């Protein structure tokens, strides 16, 4: 139970922080980039950061930018997340918005 709460807090912190980093570092007026979900491996070595991109037609361009800037984003996250080992982030495209799938629970 305590491990689940800790993981949940880490997920929310990573989600909020990566969202802030993207907002600060990618200045695009024509695209909305939202961090929708974070899932970590059980050992907290990896964090899959799901991003939703609107308009969807720009997803390839934005995902390329995110992947190119990943080392920089990781370094910023490492300085902001105060735990012994910060998970290595990977960006994953969240296509639920494009598919029309809306989760009312989140």
C-alpha positions as CSV (number, residue, x, y, z in Angstrom):
1,X,0.0,0.0,0.0
2,X,2.7,2.5,0.9
3,X,4.7,1.5,-2.3
4,X,1.6,2.2,-4.4
5,X,1.1,5.6,-2.8
6,X,4.7,6.5,-3.3
7,X,4.6,5.4,-6.9
8,X,1.4,7.4,-7.4
9,X,3.0,10.5,-6.0
10,X,6.1,10.0,-8.2
11,X,3.8,9.6,-11.3
12,X,2.0,12.8,-10.5
13,X,5.2,14.8,-9.8
14,X,6.8,13.5,-13.1
15,X,3.5,14.3,-15.0
16,X,3.3,17.8,-13.7
17,X,7.1,18.5,-13.9
18,X,7.5,17.2,-17.5
19,X,4.4,19.2,-18.5
20,X,6.0,22.3,-17.1
21,X,9.3,21.6,-18.8
22,X,7.6,21.1,-22.2
23,X,5.7,24.3,-21.7
24,X,8.8,26.2,-20.8
25,X,11.1,24.8,-23.5
26,X,8.9,24.2,-26.5
27,X,7.4,27.5,-27.7
28,X,4.8,26.6,-30.2
29,X,1.7,28.7,-30.7
30,X,0.1,26.3,-33.2
31,X,0.2,23.1,-31.1
32,X,-1.1,22.0,-27.7
33,X,1.0,19.4,-26.0
34,X,-0.4,17.7,-22.8
35,X,1.2,15.1,-20.6
36,X,-1.8,12.8,-20.0
37,X,-0.2,9.9,-18.1
38,X,3.0,8.5,-16.5
39,X,3.7,4.9,-15.9
40,X,6.9,3.7,-14.3
41,X,8.5,0.3,-14.2
42,X,8.2,-1.5,-10.8
43,X,11.8,-0.7,-10.0
44,X,11.4,3.0,-11.0
45,X,14.1,2.8,-13.6
46,X,11.9,3.9,-16.5
47,X,8.9,6.2,-16.9
48,X,6.7,6.2,-20.0
49,X,5.4,9.7,-20.4
50,X,2.2,9.7,-22.5
51,X,1.7,12.9,-24.5
52,X,-1.4,14.1,-26.4
53,X,-0.8,16.4,-29.3
54,X,-3.4,18.7,-30.8
55,X,-3.8,19.1,-33.7
56,X,-3.0,15.4,-34.2
57,X,-1.6,16.1,-37.7
58,X,1.5,17.6,-36.0
59,X,2.2,14.5,-33.9
60,X,5.2,13.3,-35.9
61,X,6.9,16.7,-35.9
62,X,6.3,17.2,-32.2
63,X,7.4,13.6,-31.2
64,X,10.6,14.2,-33.2
65,X,11.3,17.4,-31.2
66,X,10.5,15.7,-27.9
67,X,12.9,12.8,-28.7
68,X,15.7,15.1,-29.8
69,X,15.4,17.2,-26.7
70,X,15.0,14.2,-24.4
71,X,18.5,14.4,-22.8
72,X,17.9,18.0,-21.9
73,X,14.4,17.3,-20.5
74,X,15.9,14.4,-18.5
75,X,18.6,16.6,-17.0
76,X,15.9,19.2,-16.0
77,X,13.8,16.4,-14.4
78,X,16.8,15.0,-12.6
79,X,17.4,18.4,-10.9
80,X,13.7,18.9,-10.0
81,X,12.9,15.4,-8.7
82,X,14.5,14.9,-5.4
83,X,14.8,11.1,-5.2
84,X,17.9,8.9,-5.3
85,X,17.4,7.5,-8.8
86,X,15.3,9.5,-11.2
87,X,13.5,7.3,-13.7
88,X,14.7,7.6,-17.3
89,X,11.8,9.1,-19.3
90,X,10.5,7.9,-22.7
91,X,7.8,9.8,-24.6
92,X,4.8,7.8,-25.9
93,X,2.1,9.2,-28.1
94,X,-1.3,9.1,-26.5
95,X,-3.8,8.8,-29.3
96,X,-6.9,8.4,-27.2
97,X,-8.0,12.0,-27.9
98,X,-7.7,11.4,-31.6
99,X,-9.6,8.1,-31.4
100,X,-12.3,9.8,-29.4
101,X,-11.7,7.8,-26.2
102,X,-12.3,9.9,-23.1
103,X,-11.6,8.5,-19.6
104,X,-14.0,10.2,-17.2
105,X,-12.0,8.9,-14.2
106,X,-8.9,11.1,-14.8
